Amino acid sequence: MLQRIKIISLLAIALPLVSYANNLCTVEQIIDTPVAKRSLKIQFPGGRRILIVGHEHGLAGSKFLLSDLVNQNIETLSNSDFTKKVSSIIDLERHTILEQRQDLVFLKDHATKESDIKFIGLEYPQERIRSQFLNMAKFQSDLLRQTNLRNISFSNPYQDSVLLFFNATFYLKMTEPKYLIGYELAGFDSENLIRKNWIAYKAIIDMRKNIGEIRPDILNIFATIENSFLELYPTYELNNNDNNILNLIKKQISYQDKEIIDNWISVQLQEMKASKRRDEFFAQRMLSRNQSGILFIGKRHLHSIAGILKKKCELSINSNRRI
């Protein structure tokens, strides 16, 4: 019988949504907004703040499928088949699109009411911002061309497909740029760290596939371990004693295939560390600006980045050093 793995609280510091350091730094949810349940506000001394909104990225292949569809010759598919294929992709991404629409409301609201916000941070390297914007603009142009040639009204599901392909920030920049005048679209990710994170994640994908083909019975144990790493992720720190964590996980699983399980735990740990290095990079890049801003990020990173910012804020106060 598999037991649910519990990570002892001594191995990680929880992220309470309360104030600390004599109210000079706070971490709390953003209220009165459609993104309230997936957002955090970090308040720094002097009034500076960073708002973080976590969202789903959607399925990995959806954008590629949409891109392929809009680049096909019009004779390849009938109008009804074309609409059905676009609709089927959108139906799979309903939750992601709902969150993007909520992000749009949040962005518009803060763009008109919050004068201290200076940047909108995105999960891209800075050098990729322009190329991503051009790619997304091309998709919209290709989709408009398809609907015009087919004499199809540019309504849903086509408008939703543009939002899904763009993300809320790029969509607003393309369709209603007046809201983003005066805001810098800043890429806070690292090309090098993305590549390393992908290599580590690919090792998980490959091992799950390879082992699943010969030992499907062991995939339940794989899933249990993977869920434990997901639970650990928000409060994991790169300077943790990994041996304590690994030993705790192993002790709470009943298994015989030691080599396979040890390898699975190892690839999970390496991917978590690679992703955490990106979180550290995000936090440092934002802090270096000494400005208030908004960051849109994958949900997995939300509490992690907030925790890093909180810790850096606390350390700066203790050392009387401005961040």
N, C-alpha and C positions, 0 to 999 in steps of 0.2 A: 504494500500500500504506500503510494507516494504521499509524503507529508508536504504541506505548504511551507516553503522556506521563510523564516522570519529573520530579518537582519536586526541584531541587537542595537538598541539606540546608542549604546556607547561607541559604536563604530561610526556614527554619523551624527552631525549636529542638525537638528530639525530647523526648518525655516518658519518661525512663528510670524503671523501677520499682525505684529504688534510693534510699538515703538520701543526704542532702546537708546542707550547712550544719552540719558537725560533729554530725551525727545529731540535730539539734534538729527537723528536719522530715523526714518520710519519705512516700513514695508507694509503696504496694505492693498486690498483690492480696490479697483476703480469702480465706483458706484454710479448708479443712474445712467447706465450705458448698456447697449445690447451686448457688449463684450465683457460684461462684469465678471462672469464666471471663469473667464480665461484671460484675465489681465491682472497686472500688478503695477503699483506706483511706488517708486523708490524716491524718497525725499531726502535731500542732502542739506547740510548747513548752508545758510545764505539764501534759501529759497529755490535752489536748483533742483530739478526733478527729471526722472526718466520714467516714461510710461512704456510698459512692455505688454504686447498683445500676442498671445500664442494662438496659432490656428493650424488646421489640417492642411497638408500639402496636396492631398488627393492621391489617386493611384498613379504609379510611376509611368504607365503607358498611355494615359488618357491624352496628354498633349501631343504625343507622337501620332496617335490614331487620328486626332482632329487635324493635325497638320497634313497627314497623308490624304485625308478626305478632301480638303479644300484645294489640294494641288492636283487632283485627278482631272482628266479630261471630262468635260460635261457629258460626253456620250457614254462614259463608263457606267454610270448609274442613272436610273430614272429619278425624277424629282421625288417621288414617294420613297424610294429606297435611300436616297441621299438624306432625306429628312429623318427617316427611321434610324439610320446609323448614327446621325448626330444626336438624336433624342436618346438612343440607348446609352451613349457615353454620358450624357448629361444626367440621366436617371441614376447611373452608378455614382455620380458625384454630387448628389443633392445636398448632402451635409456640408461638403466642402464649399459649394456655391452659397449656401445659406450663411456660412461664416464669412465668406468674402463680402456678401451684401451687408452683413453687420459691421464688418471692418469699414466699408464705405460710409455708413452712417456715422461711425466713430470719427473717421478722418474729417468729414465735412464739419461735424460739430466742433472738433478741436481747432480746425483751421479758421473758423469764424469767431471763436470765443477765447482761445488761449494764445495771447500775444507773446508769451515767453518761449513757446516751442520754436526751435530754430532748425531742427533737422528731422528727417524721417529715415530711420535706419532700416536696411533691408538685408536679407540673408543671401547676399551676393558679395563677391570681391568688388572693390570700387572700380577696377578696370573693366568689369563686366557689365556695369550698369547701362552704358550707352548701347552696347551690342544687344543686350537683352531687350531694351526698349525698341530697337530697330527690328529685332526678330518678331516681337509682339505686334508692332505696327504692320509688318508684312503679313502676319496671320490675319489681322483684321481686314486688310486690303484684299487678300486672296478670298476670304470668306464673302466679303461684299461683292466681289466679282462673280463668285459662284451663284449667289442668290439673285443678282441682277440678270445673269445669263439665263437662269432658270425661271425668272420672273416670280420669285418667291419673296414674300414680305420679310423684311429683316426684323423679325420679332423673335420670341422664344420658339425653339431652343437656341437660336443663333446668338441672341444677346447674352444668354447664359454661357455659351461656349467661349465668347470673347472674354467675359469676366474670369472664367476658369483658366483660360490661357494666359491672361495678363497678371492677375492678382489685383487686389483692391487699389493699391497705390499707383501702379502703372495704368490701370483702367481709368482712374480719376485724372491722372496726368494727361491721358489721351482724349478723354471725352469732356471733361470740365476742368481745364487747366487753371482757371481763375482761382480755384480753391487752394492751389499749391504755389501760388506766386509768393516768393520770399522764403520758401522752404528748400533746403538742400536735400536731395535724395542721396543718401550716403550708404555705400556698401561697406559693411563691417566684417565680412567674412574674409578668409584667406584662401587663395587658390591652392597653395601648398598643403594647408591643413585639410581642405576639402578632399584633395587627392588621397591623402593618407587615411582620412576617415572612410573614404569609399573603398580603399584596399582592405581595410579592417572589416568593413561591412560585407564586402564580397566574400571574404573568408567564411563568414557565417552562412551566407547563402549557399556557397559551394558545399560546405560540410553538411548542412541540413539536407541538401539534395543527394549528395553521394551516400551518406549514411542511411537516409530514408529509403533508398533503392534496395539496400541489402539488409537493413535492420529497421523496418518500419515500427517494430514494437518499442523501440527506444525513443521515438519522437515525443512521447508524452513526458518523459524525463527531460528532454531537451526544452520543451515548452515551459515546464515548471521552473527550470533554471533561468530561462530567458525572462520570465515574468519577475523573478526575484531581482535580476539586474535592472529591470525597468523601475521597480520600486526603489531600488537603492540609488538610482541615477541622480535624482534632484539634490541629494545631500552628500554624494560622494565627492571626496577631495583628492586631488592628484598626489598629495603627500600622505594619504592614508597608508596604514600597514596592510598591504594587500594579502599577506599570508593569513592574517586573522580572519579576513572576510572569506577567503577561499576555504579555509579550514572549517569555518562555520557552515558554509554551504554544503560542503562534502559530508559533514557529520549528520546533516538533517535529511540526507537522501539515502534511500536503500537501493543500492545498485551493485552489480557484479562486474560490469564492463568498465573497469577502472580507467584504462587507457583512453577509451572513447570519451567517457564523461570528463576526464581531466582535460582532454583537448578541447572539448566543447566549452567548458568553463574558461579556459585560457583565451579562446577566440572572442568570447563574450566580454571578458575583461579588457582585452586589447581594443575592442571597438568602443567600449565605454570610455576608456582613457583618451582615445583619439577624438571622440566627440566632445569630451570635457575640455580638451585643449582648445577647441574652437570656441567654447563658451568663455574660456578665460580671455581669448583673443577679442571676442565681441566686447566683453566688459572693459578691457583695457582701452580699446579704440574709442568707446563712448566716453570714458572718463577723461581721455586726453583732450577732448574738445572743450571741456569746462562749460558746457551749454545744456540747457534743457532740451529734451527731444523725445521722440517716439521710436520704438523698435518693434517691427513685425517679425516674428520668428516662429519656427515650428513649435508645437505645444510641448514637445519633449524638453525643450531648452528653457521654458518659461521660468520655472522655480529655480532651476540651476543657475541661470544668469542673475536672477534677482538675489540669490544667496551669495554669489560672488561679489556683486556690487555692495551688498550689505556688509560683508566682511571687510572689503576695502575701505568703506566709509568708516567703519568702526576703528580700523587700524589707523586711519589718518587722524581721527580725533584723538586717539590715545597717544599718537606721536606728535600732535600739534602740527601736522603737515596738511596743507591744502591739497585736495584731489580735484 
